[in-house]
Amino acid sequence: MITTADIQAFQARKTPFYHYDLKQLRALAIKVQNEARSRNYHVHYALKANARPEVLDVFVNQGFGADCVSGAEVRAALEAGFASNHIAFAGVGKTDDEIDLAIEQDIFTLNVESIEELEVISSRAVSRGKTARIALRLNPDVDANTHRYITTGLEENKFGISGWQIAEVMDLLRSLKGIELTGLHFHIGSQIQNLEPFRNLCGRINHFQQVFSDHGFHIQHINAGGGLGVNYDQPDELQAQDFEEFFSTFDQLLELRPGQELHFELGRALVAHCGDLISRALYVKRGQKTDFLILDAGMTELIRPALYQAFHSIQNLSNSESKELHKYDVVGPVCESSDSFGKAVLLPECRRGDLIAIRMTGAYGESMASNYNLRQLETPYFRG
Ligand code: LLP
């Protein structure tokens, strides 16, 4: 949420910068954690969505685990105060150094994505006289019905171990030293906007569970991944009840075995709402059909519209009252035509110097920012 007091504070600052409402984030984290705990579920926060220390602090304090996809994220999680036995580490391309770090820190699981990786983890653990806890990331071949760049659970995607490889994996698990299979891991994609893909996922998890138990493998935990989508049309509406529906889908459809834990790794749905990108209008350039509103923020600060054609609502914070709307192509200063936040966006009249907010950018906003064109974000503004 952006208040009048925030807008006043923004006026004295250099743009572009990210604004974070930590109070709102804390409130949502508490609600989600209560909901999960009431069902005895475990939620890991996916650091890739936003790894700001102030954001991580909220999740550490509310007792979340961490979901990491690089050695640097594992280190950031440890530094933020996540307990190492609450850290999961996934990724198709873990380096030897990253695997060593995970083994040495004795993290919750390395989520293994290929047969070759399984062999590497085993040999590196053996050479250290250690046993690495692993989960197999299985590719369930379930369509997440989302943008193809953020679909991860189809056979054609690079992620996870496919069903046809399981027999070979089981043979290896019986022979390899230095590894202990503790879990099965799934993650089918991101920004999933209805529950159907999760229902299908439950069916596939039940199937895989049966295969493993038929072959005498005991699975301590299931990790159903993340992916819960958000409604980018409503930046000021919190979505606590969506989590309830999400969890209850698994409650109803997933056949957990006695004593088995269910874990999730959510990113976007937890942090999307708490952040906004704040910029200034540099120029309003007349176009033949639509005027261009040229901001001092661009695809370097927020790449989602350019990369996934993602929608983020745009607000003129300096002129929010006026009922008369004008059409603008809202663009950034970067030398690429993909550097656009929206076409024919209806906004109250915009003038040079106006503060323009690009809303709901707490997830995959700052964490995906680059310094292409040697551009630099200003330091963030935190409320609460
Ligand atoms: N677990 C794994 C293994 C993942 O790869 C991801 C996200 C998550 C959990 C968290 O997913 P979430 O709950 O946030 O959907 N940059 C894209 C999103 C990429 C998601 C990558 N993996 C975007 O801006 O839409």
Residues whose N, C-alpha, C, O or C-beta is under 5 A from the ligand:
A	BS01	LLP	A46 A49 A90 I150 H187 G189 S190 Q191 G225 G226 G227 L228 E265 L266 G267 R268 A269 R304 Y364
